[in-house]
Each structure stands twice: as C-alpha cells, then as structure tokens.
C-alpha cells in the first residue's frame, strides 16, 4: 500500500508539532497535534504506534493515569492489529 507524499509530510509535521508543544508544556496543543498525526498515520503501523506514544507522553505530563493506561493499551493494540488488517509498516 502506497501512502501519498502529502499525507506523510502532514503526518511528520503534526508529529513534530506535538513534540514541540509537549516540550514547552502546551499539553492541549500537543494532544491536538498528536491526534492529528494519529488520524493521518492510522493506516501505517509505525506511524500509528508513534502517535499513540505521543499521546501517552501527553497523558504522563498531564498526570492523567487513566489516559496513560488507555494510550499504553492502544499503542500495544496498534502494534499488534494494524499489520493484521493488511496495512503497511
């Protein structure tokens, strides 16, 4: 499965924005950026997992244990099930 270059660039841009926002403590903006990356990277295992790990780090920084557990589970499920759905690495 081929991903259009525009989608890859948008995904990387969103992921980088999430990292920048997280590094300066803008947790709401970081979460929004990682959620955008999640939507853009959902079809690719590595991208899907990276987005969930970004959201996990937001939950950790925000001291939200339920969100932390949820994102850990979702990252694990993404790692296991995205490839089984016939999606790329």
Beta strands, then each sheet from edge to edge (+ up, - down):
end
